[in-house]
Amino acid sequence: MFTASRRPVVLAYAEPVASGLAAVRRERQLKRWTRRKKEALIVGDLELLKRL
């Protein structure tokens, strides 16, 4: 596991999904986002998310 040697790990963001397939799709979407956009999602800045 990648994070095993990089502790402590803090969960920054989570959201409910309907199924495992939906979770995989959402993860793929988020991995394509820029760091700035991900940070806006974590803090809940919806205006910045719309602009990026």
Helices and strands as residue ranges (DSSP letters): G 2-5, H 20-32, H 35-43, H 46-51
